[in-house]
Amino acid sequence: MLYLMILSLTFLGCSCDNQNGSAGSGKSSPVGVREANANLPAMEGALTLMLSTEADSKGETVCVKVSVNDFQDIISMQYTLAWDPAVIRFNRIQSFGLPMFGQENFGTHLTQNGILTSVWIDMSLKGVNLSEGTTIYEVCFDLVGEPGTGTSIEFKQNPTPFEVVNAQEKLLELNGVPGAVNIQL
C-alpha cells in the first residue's frame, strides 16, 4: 500500500466535526481521505534533510541550501519549512538537484507568513538515489530585519505533515536539521 500525501481538505458546504476536521455528513467522499490520526505502519529508516546557515547585510538576498543524507530509493516526500517573516522575506526557489522537482512542487501562498510547503513524487515509482550531501534546491530570502537579528528556518509538520516513502512502499522518518539566516551588524 502506498502512503502518499495525507491531506486536510475543506469543502464548501461540508458539515465538519470541529475536533478532527472529518466530514460529519456520513456520506462517502469521491476522494479517498485517511484521517490524520489513523493507525500508520511503523517507520522503516530515515531521510535527513539539512538546511544551511547564511548571513549578510540588511537589504541583501541570501540563498539557503537544502541538502540530503540517506536519500535511497525515495519515491515521495512532503514537509513544511517555517521562519520569522519579520526578519527574512521569501524571494524565490532555485538550483534544483532532484529529478522531476521544480517550482510546481512548492506552495508559496503562505510565504508572507513564513511558511513554504513542498511535495515531491517520483512519477516512475522506481525510487531515486542521491549522494550524501546533495543539494536538492535553494530557497532565497531578502533580509528585511534589523542588523543583529536572525531567524531559524525549521522543518514543521503544519500545514503539510512529514511524509517520506521509499520504493518498497515503506514510510520513513524525516529528520529535519534546521538552518538559520542572520543579518550582520
Buried (B, 14 or more C-beta within 10 A) or exposed (E): EEBBEBEBEEEEEBEBEEEEBBBEEEEEEEEEBEEBEEEEEEEBEEBBBBBBBBEBEBEEBBBBBBBBBBBBBBBBBBBBBBBBBEBBBBBEBEEBBBEEBEEEBBBEEBBEEBBBBBBBBBEEEEBBEBEEEBBBBBBBBBBBBEEEBBBBBBBBBEEBBBBBBBBEBBBBBBBBEBBBBBBEE
